[in-house]
Structures are given as structure tokens and as C-alpha cells.
Amino acid sequence: MVHDEFRDKVVVITGASAGVGRVTAWEFAKQGARVVLLARGKDGLEAASREVEQYGGKALAITVDVADPEALAAAADIAEKQFGPIDVWVNNAMNSVFAPLKNITPQEFKRVTEVTYLGQVYGAMTALKRMLPRNRGSIVLVGSALAYRGIPLQSAYCGSKHGIQGFYDSLRCELKHDKSNIKMCMVELPAMNTTQFHWVLSKLPNKPRPMGKVYQPEVAARAIVFAAAHNRRDIWVGFPTYKAIIGNKIAPWYADWVLARNGYKGQQTDEPAGLDRVNNVWEPVPGDPGAYGSFKNIATNRSVTLWLTMHREWVWAALALLVIALVWIIAG
């Protein structure tokens, strides 16, 4: 991918005030993009906006709740009025509740679904309304390995990610049927070291944590920027994503057994949650959350499988040369 492929392009990112969305904004900014930052938290948006400018991009921060389709459409209108036609739309905003289903209220489950699932649906609708008449643009849906393999204590989030996957399959087929030039890709992420573990609603006795191997948000950001430039059907980030998706296809019963045994403990630290814990289910948490969680000591900033995915042409060429060399050696 050309380093300045997105120079002066208009890129909209939802959930841009922290975590993956914020770091993705940095990556587009490094290429000179005009980045529209959408989120509810004003403090985080203002900080992210300054960082985009520092990295060489232009920033426009708009406070909006992605669960409100009218507000999302209004934000898109503002973005196009100030920056021009939207070239890339990244659906990243999410919310979650860490608790067994028996401890989640219908209102809480509905709210997570509205933000995490319908927020992406409304985002895609908003982007398509503007991209279809121009017959160009790129939409990236940020998914998860949990879109294929649900885990305990996150039923609302897993259900939403499963919904996004089905929605994406349908929409991609429709665009192909219409011979549209609009690119679409879904990026499936592993556990990430983001701020969500500090602000999601948790009813667990101990503080929540990412389960399994953990990656820094830069890994996800590289995949998202790559996805925006290519019409790949999907991109799986990290070996744990491959293991979860493929393993669940082969032996879902085994995943049930493992997660029933380890899924509760694996998503909690040894530190008690405390009575003063705040959450952002209904309102944003005041202050700038930053981009990272508190798991830097166990998080990695690279993924071999992602590199291979992004350079698959080279990989196939190398394999082809290897096969030719082996045939030549055997024949000789």
C-alpha cells in the first residue's frame, strides 16, 4: 500500500475517542488524511483531534451517539460540508456488559445491541447514501473473532458481532449484484489492549481483562487502514482469531467445554472491581480515556499472520518459486 494513499481523503471513524478507533485515526493522519472523529466523549475527541493534527492530518471532531441514526446522518452532512465527500467510513464504535445473561437487564442488553450492532448498520446506511451516487468509497466494519465464536459473560457483545457478520454478508452480496465500485471489508480482531476494560459495564467481582493473547491497537489500526484500500472480503487479525474461527468450525463442542471451564476466570484479573467503578453504557465517562488499556505488559505490537495477509502476493510468489525449485531438484 502506498504510504500516502489516503492523502487529502476524507475518513470517518466512529468510536474515535479511544482505543482502536483513536489509533486508527493516527494511522490515517500519518498519510495526510482528513479525519472525521465521531464519538460521544468530548474530552477524548478533543485529545484525539489534536493528535491527528500532530501526525500530519486534518481533524474534525463531532460528538454523536451512533445509536441515533438521525444524529449520525447529521454528522455526515457536517463532515461533507467542511471536508468534502466521504471516501472511507470505519464502523468501530462498541459497548459491552460483562456479566452472565441472568444478571443483565433487557435495557442493558438492548443498549449494547443498539451501539455495537445497529451503530454499524446505521453507519453503513449513512455512508452508502453518500457513496452510492458517486459509485466509489470504502466501508470497513470492525468485527471480532467473537463474531464467529461467542464466549461467556459477553452475550450482548457477542450477539452484536454475530449480527454484524450476517449483515455484512448480505450487504456485500447486494453490492456485488449491483456491480458497485464501493469497497467493503470486515476486520476480525483478537483481544486488544484498549480502554474498554475500564469503562464497560461490569457486574463481575474482579476487574475485567482481555482473554488470551493480547494485541496493541496499532495492530488493528494497520489492518483497518489496509482494509480501506483493498476490497478483501475479510481480514483476520492475529493467530488467536484464526484459532477461534477455524477451531469453532471444526469442534464447537470443544470450545464450549474449554470456555465453560476457563471463560470466567480468563476474563477477570485478581483485583477486586471496587464500588466506585463507572461505565459508559448510557453516558460517556468524563475525561480523556487515552488510547490504551492497562495491559501493555502482556500486549504485543506485531502479528505475523497479519503481515502474511497483507503481503499474500509475495507469499504466494515465494511458495511458487519454492515449488519450482523443489521440482527442479527432484527432476534433476
Secondary structure, 3 states (H helix, E strand, C coil): CCCCCCCCCEEEEECCCCHHHHHHHHHHHCCCCEEEEEECCHHHHHHHHHHHHHCCCEEEEEECCCCCHHHHHHHHHHHHHHHCCCCEEEECCCCCEECCHHHCCHHHHHHHHHHHHHHHHHHHHHHHHHHCCCCCCEEEEEEEHHHCCCCCCCHHHHHHHHHHHHHHHHHHHHHHHCCCCCEEEEEEECEECCCHHHHCEECCCEEECCCCCEECHHHHHHHHHHHHHCCCCEEECCHHHHHHHHHHHHCHHHHHHHHHHHCCHHHEEEEECCCCCCCCCCCCCCCCCCCCCCCHHHEECCCHHHHHHHCHHHHHHHHHHHHHHHHHHHHC
